[in-house]
Amino acid sequence: MQETKIVKVNNREIPVLISNEKEALLAAKTAGRAVVGLWSPGTALEDLSAADYVVESLSDATDEYLERVVRRVLGLPWKICETERLVIRELFGDDFDEVYSENVGRGFGSVEEFLAYVKNQYAFFEFGLWALVSKETGELIGVAGLSMPDDDRKENRNAEFYELADPLYQNRKEVLELGYHIFARFRCQGYGIESCRAILQYGRETFGVNRFLVRIAPDNEASKCLAGKLGFVRRKEKPVGPK
């Protein structure tokens, strides 16, 4: 079975092949086309190995889903969500200079490290540090996003822990870490709380996570204030998370 759907991205019409045929997927992938495997009972997953994305029915291949597949192929960022004033999207290569100049962490010491993060983080996890872009001006005003908790980050070994969790989910192991960095010239304008509220909601709805943590340097009073407004509560000890 083969079906081609046309997806419009940035005013370009891009064909996407959806198929459960190994040779058809391989030929299209080799030609640089976007492909999606169609899995059904009796179809071996190895036969769909040419496809980075797999759906169980054509109805799962929505326009939004296929646009994201095409954006991966073209190296264009996904839009994660919107707020009243912001578009929250994935980072991409053109963001490096500004992210680097604003001393954003995460080990972006070179453009190569940045591009490797952009290429691998989103494709594997579908979350990470995202760009906050002003709807009015198109400017990058900061970054914020979700990550897996990492206890080995040297810069956070002395951090204070704050947790946000629905009481029903206090003992669950699934937890994501919220991070945020509003660039200096855009601070004190409410962008932090606006973006983080949207990201937390996205985490709940998309990944089914109901426990979040932030770790904050002891002297970062502004970050503590923001965490408090979001409902995070200080923990004397590190919150229990996945091992």
Secondary structure, 3 states (H helix, E strand, C coil): CEEEEEEEECCEEEEEEEECCHHHHHHHHHCCCEEEEECCCCCCHHHHCCCCCEECCHHHCCHHHHHHHHHHHHCCCCEEEECCCEEEEECCHHHHHHHHHCCCCCCCCCHHHHHHHHHHHHHHHCCCEEEEEECCCCCEEEEEEEECCCCCCHHHCCCEEEEEECHHHCCCCCCEEEEEEECHHHCCCCHHHHHHHHHHHHHHHHHCCCEEEEEECCCCHHHHHHHHHHCCEEECCCCCCCC
